[in-house]
Amino acid sequence: MTAVRRPGAYHCGIDAAMDVIGGKWKVLVLWALNERAWRFGELRRQLPGVTEKVLAAQLRELEEDGIVHREAYDEVPPRVEYSLTPRGRALNEALAPLGAWGRRHVLGRAEAAG
């Protein structure tokens, strides 16, 4: 279930975590999936600017790392939904303080300047 892409190459826990969430879109996918499960097209609309190819690749990697669950329903037309696994919810909880820091120290500074 969990794929370690760089076995033995990590120097600390932050290095390992950054390997899982690295890239422009993964944390935004996690943020969107924190609200509810999404179908691919819905998720893509939630992330303006992401291409289908990149979103599909990012979701695949998050699924391989055990962060995202892909549920394919046996329906016509086919329906696939993406949601967070317990590991993904735990990762979002771990990222919450980082988001608070960004709101306070980056976004807050921009609001004060504006």
C-alpha positions in Angstrom: 0.0 0.0 0.0 2.7 2.5 1.0 5.4 3.1 -1.6 8.7 4.6 -0.4 10.1 6.3 -3.4 13.6 7.0 -2.0 14.3 4.1 0.5 17.2 4.9 2.7 17.6 8.5 1.3 15.7 10.3 4.0 17.7 12.3 6.6 14.7 13.1 8.9 11.0 12.9 9.2 10.4 16.3 7.5 12.4 15.1 4.5 10.2 12.0 4.2 7.0 14.0 4.6 8.1 16.5 2.0 8.7 13.6 -0.4 5.0 12.6 0.0 3.5 16.2 -0.3 6.1 17.7 -2.6 4.9 19.5 -5.7 2.6 22.4 -6.4 -0.7 20.5 -6.3 -0.5 17.7 -3.7 -1.2 19.9 -0.7 -4.1 21.6 -2.6 -5.5 18.2 -3.4 -5.3 17.3 0.3 -7.0 20.6 1.3 -9.8 19.9 -1.2 -10.3 16.3 -0.1 -10.4 17.4 3.5 -13.9 18.8 2.8 -15.4 15.7 1.2 -14.9 13.0 -1.5 -14.7 14.4 -5.0 -15.0 13.0 -8.5 -12.0 13.7 -10.8 -13.7 16.5 -12.8 -15.1 18.2 -9.6 -11.6 18.1 -8.1 -10.1 19.5 -11.2 -12.6 22.4 -11.0 -11.6 23.0 -7.4 -7.9 23.5 -8.5 -7.9 26.1 -11.3 -4.7 25.8 -13.4 -4.0 22.1 -12.9 -4.0 20.0 -16.0 -5.7 16.6 -16.2 -2.3 14.8 -16.7 -0.7 16.4 -13.7 -3.8 15.9 -11.4 -4.0 12.3 -12.5 -0.3 11.8 -11.7 -0.5 13.5 -8.3 -3.6 11.5 -7.3 -1.8 8.3 -8.4 1.2 9.1 -6.3 -0.9 10.0 -3.3 -2.8 6.8 -3.7 0.5 4.8 -3.9 1.6 6.5 -0.6 -1.7 5.5 1.1 -2.9 9.1 1.4 -5.8 9.1 -1.0 -8.4 6.3 -1.6 -9.7 5.8 -5.1 -13.2 4.2 -5.2 -14.4 3.0 -8.6 -18.2 2.3 -8.7 -19.6 -0.4 -11.0 -22.0 1.9 -12.8 -22.8 3.1 -16.3 -21.3 5.7 -16.9 -18.4 4.7 -14.7 -17.9 6.8 -11.5 -14.7 7.2 -9.6 -14.4 9.2 -6.3 -11.3 10.2 -4.4 -11.2 10.6 -0.7 -8.6 10.8 2.1 -7.5 7.7 3.9 -7.0 7.8 7.7 -3.3 8.4 6.9 -4.3 11.3 4.6 -6.5 12.8 7.4 -3.6 12.5 9.8 -1.3 14.3 7.3 -3.9 17.1 6.9 -3.9 17.5 10.7 -0.1 17.6 10.7 -0.2 20.3 8.0 -2.7 22.5 9.9 -0.1 24.3 11.9 1.9 25.0 8.7 -1.3 26.5 7.2 -1.8 28.7 10.3 1.8 29.9 10.1 1.2 30.8 6.4 -2.0 32.7 7.2 -0.3 34.6 10.1 3.2 35.3 8.6 2.6 35.5 4.8 -1.1 36.2 4.2 -1.4 38.4 7.3 1.6 40.5 6.1 0.0 40.9 2.6 -3.3 42.0 4.2 -1.4 44.5 6.4 0.4 45.9 3.4 -2.8 46.2 1.3 
